[in-house]
């Protein structure tokens, strides 16, 4: 019997709402825009989170990145040199001797060439002197050829690996391995070309543009190139370390900071970045950002719920005589509550379904117009739709209770 009553309630509710199509549509708009906003905001947050995680994973969650801080003036450099030699190869030996759990290490020197042949069609790529371990530390993928070897580094061999953009700008779209490029006054043989890699993910980390770069062995850089602009820089531009899988990179970074702080005698001429800690911080920030966006979007749902309550209250007044007739022929208060609550639920369900379509459209428009990556997840759809139905129930209870409390005799006299 209860099933029959429920079916009757839904049929009656649908008929009443259909009779007032325009008013029903306007009432549901608040729910539509609220659900759409929630899905859109969550899709933006999910897309930003994935891009950030991809960038940090590209840096390596087991990595520790030490960056030199160049002096801004000759006076600052002179003041630093009184207490610290800057980031040097001596620091490499100190770290190798004192850092437990270290798996790989690569110093890094960088140079902006004055002359390059063949002349690149775009911006001049930077050149970086690194050890072969640099490729494994940063997960560099090789598209063509190979990365240079330890033997080539030990022998200061004139070889190089090109980033994808650098190769296309200098050599073109044909094969690059075996070609010769001239950087300043030194000819280098191309032994490898990198595949496309993620570069800057919008985080506060100094990351190399690996696409538009020339990588050469560290010893080749040391013995074959001279950078006249290094008078304000340290001997090394950075040191990249990868820890073993069972090592605590956060604890290791504290050791690195303490060791270098001691050898540099407290001079603040370097920074230490831990992608693992950065990952946790980014996740916390992203979570807060998502909560704020959802809270803003939820205001639309709240407004939509208030709209439902107002319309149902107005409907109760319009149908007071109908309520009196139903009570007179035997309807109970629970039947009246269920009747109007069903109408509220139908409005919120319909608004939720339209809101899902609206949310998918919002995510697509943002991705196309702003060129932001958006990801619509099943969880965001379920959450938004569930909240919309819940709001329909919560904001429909009060008008339904008011309808049930109407005195049948007074309702029959109502004009």
C-alpha positions as CSV (number, residue, x, y, z in Angstrom):
1,X,0.0,0.0,0.0
2,X,2.9,2.3,0.8
3,X,4.3,1.8,-2.7
4,X,1.0,2.7,-4.3
5,X,0.9,5.9,-2.2
6,X,4.4,6.8,-3.1
7,X,3.6,6.3,-6.8
8,X,0.5,8.4,-6.4
9,X,2.5,11.1,-4.6
10,X,5.1,11.2,-7.4
11,X,2.4,11.3,-10.1
12,X,0.5,14.1,-8.4
13,X,3.7,16.1,-7.7
14,X,4.9,15.8,-11.3
15,X,1.4,16.9,-12.6
16,X,1.4,19.9,-10.3
17,X,4.9,20.9,-11.3
18,X,4.2,20.4,-15.0
19,X,1.2,22.6,-14.7
20,X,3.5,25.4,-13.6
21,X,6.4,24.7,-16.0
22,X,7.9,28.2,-16.0
23,X,7.8,28.7,-12.3
24,X,9.3,25.2,-11.7
25,X,12.1,25.9,-14.2
26,X,12.9,29.3,-12.5
27,X,12.9,27.6,-9.1
28,X,15.3,24.9,-10.3
29,X,17.7,27.4,-11.8
30,X,19.4,28.0,-8.4
31,X,20.1,24.3,-8.1
32,X,21.2,24.0,-11.7
33,X,23.8,26.8,-11.4
34,X,24.9,25.6,-7.9
35,X,25.5,22.0,-9.0
36,X,27.2,23.3,-12.2
37,X,29.5,25.6,-10.2
38,X,30.5,22.9,-7.8
39,X,31.4,20.5,-10.6
40,X,33.2,23.2,-12.5
41,X,35.2,24.3,-9.5
42,X,36.1,20.8,-8.5
43,X,37.2,20.1,-12.1
44,X,39.5,23.1,-12.0
45,X,41.0,21.9,-8.7
46,X,41.5,18.4,-9.9
47,X,43.2,19.6,-13.1
48,X,45.5,21.9,-11.2
49,X,46.3,19.2,-8.7
50,X,47.3,16.7,-11.4
51,X,49.5,19.2,-13.2
52,X,51.2,20.1,-10.0
53,X,51.8,16.5,-9.0
54,X,53.1,15.7,-12.5
55,X,55.6,18.6,-12.2
56,X,56.8,17.6,-8.8
57,X,57.1,13.9,-9.8
58,X,59.2,15.1,-12.7
59,X,61.5,16.9,-10.3
60,X,61.6,13.6,-8.3
61,X,60.1,13.1,-4.9
62,X,63.4,11.6,-3.7
63,X,65.4,14.5,-5.0
64,X,67.1,17.3,-3.1
65,X,67.9,20.3,-5.1
66,X,70.6,22.8,-4.0
67,X,70.6,26.1,-5.9
68,X,73.3,28.8,-5.7
69,X,72.1,32.3,-5.1
70,X,74.0,34.7,-7.3
71,X,75.1,38.0,-5.8
72,X,73.3,41.1,-7.0
73,X,76.3,43.4,-6.9
74,X,80.1,43.3,-6.6
75,X,79.8,44.7,-3.0
76,X,77.5,41.8,-2.0
77,X,79.9,39.3,-3.7
78,X,82.9,40.7,-1.9
79,X,81.0,40.6,1.5
80,X,80.1,36.9,0.8
81,X,83.6,35.9,-0.2
82,X,84.9,37.0,3.2
83,X,83.2,34.1,4.8
84,X,82.1,31.7,2.0
85,X,83.6,30.5,-1.2
86,X,80.1,29.9,-2.6
87,X,78.9,26.6,-4.1
88,X,82.0,24.8,-5.3
89,X,83.2,21.3,-6.1
90,X,84.5,21.1,-2.5
91,X,80.8,21.0,-1.5
92,X,80.4,18.0,-3.8
93,X,83.1,16.1,-2.0
94,X,81.7,17.1,1.4
95,X,78.2,15.9,0.5
96,X,79.5,12.6,-0.9
97,X,81.4,12.0,2.3
98,X,78.7,13.0,4.8
99,X,75.3,12.4,3.3
100,X,74.0,8.9,4.1
101,X,71.5,7.3,1.8
102,X,72.5,9.2,-1.2
103,X,72.1,7.3,-4.5
104,X,73.0,9.8,-7.2
105,X,74.6,13.3,-7.4
106,X,75.2,15.7,-10.2
107,X,76.7,19.2,-10.0
108,X,75.4,21.7,-12.5
109,X,77.0,24.7,-14.3
110,X,75.0,26.8,-16.8
111,X,76.0,29.1,-19.6
112,X,74.1,31.4,-22.0
113,X,76.2,31.0,-25.2
114,X,77.3,34.1,-27.1
115,X,77.4,32.3,-30.4
116,X,75.8,29.0,-31.7
117,X,76.0,27.3,-35.1
118,X,73.8,26.4,-36.8
119,X,72.1,29.6,-35.8
120,X,68.8,28.7,-34.0
121,X,65.6,30.0,-35.5
122,X,64.2,31.0,-32.1
123,X,65.7,31.9,-28.7
124,X,69.3,30.8,-28.0
125,X,69.3,27.7,-25.9
126,X,71.2,27.6,-22.6
127,X,74.0,25.1,-22.1
128,X,74.3,23.0,-18.9
129,X,77.3,21.0,-17.7
130,X,76.1,18.0,-15.7
131,X,77.1,14.5,-14.9
132,X,75.5,11.5,-16.6
133,X,73.6,10.9,-13.3
134,X,71.6,14.0,-14.1
135,X,69.4,12.1,-16.6
136,X,68.5,9.5,-14.0
137,X,67.9,12.1,-11.2
138,X,65.4,14.0,-13.3
139,X,64.0,11.1,-15.3
140,X,65.0,12.5,-18.7
141,X,63.6,10.4,-21.5
142,X,65.7,10.0,-24.6
143,X,63.9,10.1,-27.9
144,X,66.9,9.7,-30.1
145,X,70.4,8.4,-29.4
146,X,71.6,8.3,-25.8
147,X,72.8,10.4,-22.9
148,X,76.6,10.8,-22.5
149,X,78.6,8.3,-20.4
150,X,80.9,8.5,-17.4
151,X,83.8,7.8,-19.7
152,X,82.9,10.7,-21.9
153,X,82.6,12.9,-18.8
154,X,86.0,11.7,-17.4
155,X,87.7,12.4,-20.7
156,X,86.0,15.8,-21.2
157,X,84.8,14.6,-24.6
158,X,83.1,17.2,-26.8
159,X,79.6,15.7,-27.0
160,X,76.2,17.0,-26.2
161,X,72.5,16.1,-25.8
162,X,69.9,18.4,-27.2
163,X,66.5,19.3,-25.8
164,X,63.6,18.8,-28.3
165,X,63.1,22.5,-29.0
166,X,66.9,23.2,-29.3
167,X,67.3,20.4,-31.7
168,X,64.4,21.6,-33.9
169,X,65.7,25.2,-33.8
170,X,69.2,24.3,-34.9
171,X,69.0,21.1,-36.9
172,X,65.4,20.9,-38.0
173,X,63.0,17.9,-37.8
174,X,65.4,15.4,-39.3
175,X,67.7,13.0,-37.3
176,X,70.0,14.9,-34.9
177,X,72.4,12.2,-33.7
178,X,75.8,12.5,-35.4
179,X,75.3,16.2,-36.3
180,X,77.8,18.9,-35.1
181,X,76.9,22.1,-33.3
182,X,79.2,24.9,-32.4
183,X,78.8,26.6,-29.0
184,X,81.0,29.7,-28.7
185,X,84.4,28.4,-30.1
186,X,83.9,24.6,-29.5
187,X,82.3,22.0,-31.8
188,X,80.2,19.4,-30.1
189,X,78.9,16.1,-31.5
190,X,75.2,15.4,-30.9
191,X,74.9,12.0,-29.2
192,X,71.3,12.2,-28.1
193,X,68.0,14.1,-28.2
194,X,65.6,14.4,-25.3
195,X,61.9,13.6,-25.6
196,X,59.5,16.3,-24.5
197,X,59.5,16.7,-20.7
198,X,57.4,18.8,-18.2
199,X,59.2,22.0,-17.4
200,X,57.7,24.7,-15.1
201,X,54.5,23.7,-13.3
202,X,53.8,27.1,-11.9
203,X,55.5,26.3,-8.6
204,X,58.2,28.4,-6.8
205,X,61.0,26.1,-8.0
206,X,63.8,27.0,-10.3
207,X,63.4,24.5,-13.1
208,X,65.4,24.2,-16.3
209,X,63.8,24.6,-19.6
210,X,64.8,21.1,-20.7
211,X,63.2,21.5,-24.1
212,X,65.4,24.5,-25.2
213,X,68.7,23.3,-23.6
214,X,72.1,21.8,-24.5
215,X,73.5,19.3,-22.0
216,X,77.2,18.5,-22.0
217,X,79.5,16.5,-19.6
218,X,80.4,18.5,-16.5
219,X,84.2,18.1,-17.2
220,X,83.7,19.2,-20.8
221,X,82.1,22.4,-19.5
222,X,84.9,22.8,-16.9
223,X,87.8,22.5,-19.2
224,X,86.5,23.7,-22.6
225,X,84.3,26.7,-21.8
226,X,84.7,29.9,-19.9
227,X,81.8,32.1,-18.9
228,X,82.9,35.8,-18.6
229,X,79.6,36.6,-16.8
230,X,80.3,34.4,-13.8
231,X,82.1,37.1,-11.7
232,X,78.9,37.5,-9.7
233,X,78.2,33.7,-9.6
234,X,79.5,30.7,-7.7
235,X,81.6,28.0,-9.2
236,X,78.5,25.8,-9.4
237,X,75.0,26.9,-10.2
238,X,73.4,23.9,-8.4
239,X,73.8,20.4,-7.1
240,X,71.1,17.8,-7.7
241,X,70.9,14.8,-5.4
242,X,68.6,11.7,-5.4
243,X,68.2,9.7,-2.3
244,X,67.7,5.9,-2.1
245,X,64.1,4.6,-1.9
246,X,64.3,3.9,1.8
247,X,65.9,7.2,2.8
248,X,64.1,10.1,4.4
249,X,64.6,13.0,1.9
250,X,63.3,15.6,4.4
251,X,65.8,14.5,7.1
252,X,68.5,14.3,4.4
253,X,67.7,17.9,3.3
254,X,68.3,19.0,6.9
255,X,71.7,17.3,6.8
256,X,72.5,19.0,3.5
257,X,71.5,22.4,4.9
258,X,73.5,21.9,8.1
259,X,76.6,20.6,6.2
260,X,76.6,23.4,3.6
261,X,75.7,26.0,6.3
262,X,78.9,24.9,8.2
263,X,81.2,25.0,5.1
264,X,79.7,28.3,4.0
265,X,80.0,29.7,7.5
266,X,76.4,30.9,7.7
267,X,76.4,32.8,4.4
268,X,72.9,32.6,2.9
269,X,74.2,32.0,-0.6
270,X,72.3,28.8,-1.4
271,X,68.8,27.3,-1.1
272,X,67.7,23.7,-0.6
273,X,64.4,22.5,-2.1
274,X,62.8,19.2,-1.3
275,X,60.1,18.1,-3.8
276,X,58.7,15.6,-1.3
277,X,58.0,18.4,1.2
278,X,56.9,20.6,-1.7
279,X,54.4,17.9,-2.7
280,X,52.9,17.8,0.8
281,X,52.7,21.6,0.9
282,X,51.1,21.7,-2.5
283,X,48.5,19.1,-1.6
284,X,47.6,21.1,1.5
285,X,47.3,24.3,-0.4
286,X,45.3,22.7,-3.2
287,X,42.9,21.2,-0.6
288,X,42.3,24.6,1.0
289,X,41.9,26.1,-2.5
290,X,39.3,23.4,-3.4
291,X,37.4,23.9,-0.2
292,X,37.2,27.7,-0.8
293,X,36.0,27.2,-4.3
294,X,33.4,24.6,-3.3
295,X,32.2,26.9,-0.5
296,X,31.7,29.7,-2.9
297,X,29.8,27.5,-5.3
298,X,27.7,26.1,-2.5
299,X,26.3,29.5,-1.9
300,X,24.4,29.0,-5.2
301,X,23.0,25.8,-3.9
302,X,21.9,27.5,-0.7
303,X,20.2,30.3,-2.7
304,X,18.5,27.6,-4.8
305,X,17.3,25.8,-1.6
306,X,15.8,29.1,-0.3
307,X,14.1,29.5,-3.7
308,X,12.6,26.1,-3.4
309,X,11.3,26.8,0.1
310,X,9.8,30.1,-1.0
311,X,8.0,28.7,-4.0
312,X,6.6,25.7,-2.1
313,X,5.4,28.0,0.7
314,X,3.6,30.1,-2.0
315,X,2.2,26.9,-3.5
316,X,0.9,25.8,0.0
317,X,-1.1,29.1,0.2
318,X,-2.5,28.7,-3.3
319,X,-3.5,25.1,-2.6
320,X,-5.0,25.6,0.8
321,X,-8.5,24.6,-0.3
322,X,-7.1,21.5,-2.0
323,X,-5.3,20.6,1.3
324,X,-8.6,21.0,3.2
325,X,-10.5,18.7,0.7
326,X,-7.8,16.0,0.9
327,X,-7.9,16.1,4.7
328,X,-11.7,16.0,4.7
329,X,-11.7,12.8,2.6
330,X,-9.3,11.1,4.9
331,X,-5.8,12.2,4.1
332,X,-3.5,12.3,7.1
333,X,-0.9,14.9,8.0
334,X,1.9,12.5,6.8
335,X,0.2,12.3,3.4
336,X,0.2,16.1,3.1
337,X,3.9,16.3,4.2
338,X,4.9,13.6,1.7
339,X,3.0,15.4,-1.1
340,X,4.8,18.7,-0.8
341,X,8.1,17.1,0.1
342,X,8.0,15.0,-3.1
343,X,7.5,18.2,-5.1
344,X,10.6,19.7,-3.5
345,X,12.6,16.6,-4.2
346,X,11.5,16.5,-7.8
347,X,12.6,20.1,-8.3
348,X,16.0,19.4,-6.8
349,X,16.6,16.2,-8.7
350,X,15.6,17.8,-12.0
351,X,17.9,20.8,-11.1
352,X,20.7,18.4,-10.2
353,X,20.5,16.5,-13.5
354,X,20.5,19.8,-15.5
355,X,23.3,21.0,-13.2
356,X,25.5,18.1,-14.1
357,X,25.2,19.0,-17.7
358,X,25.9,22.6,-16.9
359,X,29.0,21.6,-14.9
360,X,30.4,19.5,-17.8
361,X,29.8,22.5,-20.0
362,X,31.5,24.9,-17.6
363,X,34.5,22.6,-17.3
364,X,34.8,22.3,-21.1
365,X,34.5,26.1,-21.7
366,X,37.1,26.8,-19.1
367,X,39.5,24.3,-20.6
368,X,39.0,25.7,-24.1
369,X,38.9,29.4,-23.3
370,X,41.5,29.7,-20.4
371,X,43.6,26.7,-21.6
372,X,43.5,25.2,-18.1
373,X,43.4,21.5,-17.6
374,X,40.1,20.5,-16.0
375,X,39.2,17.0,-14.8
376,X,35.6,16.1,-14.1
377,X,35.6,13.2,-11.6
378,X,32.8,10.8,-10.7
379,X,33.1,11.9,-7.1
380,X,32.4,15.6,-7.9
381,X,29.3,14.6,-9.8
382,X,28.0,12.4,-7.0
383,X,28.8,15.0,-4.3
384,X,27.1,17.8,-6.2
385,X,24.0,15.8,-7.1
386,X,23.7,14.4,-3.6
387,X,24.0,17.9,-2.1
388,X,21.3,19.2,-4.4
389,X,18.9,16.4,-3.4
390,X,19.7,16.9,0.3
391,X,18.9,20.6,-0.1
392,X,15.6,19.8,-1.7
393,X,14.7,17.6,1.3
394,X,15.9,20.1,3.9
395,X,14.3,23.1,2.4
396,X,11.1,21.3,1.5
397,X,10.5,20.0,5.1
398,X,9.3,23.3,6.5
399,X,6.7,24.2,3.8
400,X,5.5,20.6,3.9
401,X,5.1,20.8,7.7
402,X,3.3,24.1,7.4
403,X,0.9,22.5,4.9
404,X,0.2,19.6,7.2
405,X,-0.6,21.9,10.2
406,X,-3.4,23.7,8.3
407,X,-6.7,23.1,10.0
408,X,-9.0,21.2,7.6
409,X,-12.1,23.3,8.5
410,X,-10.3,26.6,8.0
411,X,-8.8,25.3,4.8
412,X,-12.3,24.5,3.3
413,X,-13.4,28.0,4.1
414,X,-10.3,29.5,2.4
415,X,-10.9,31.5,-0.8
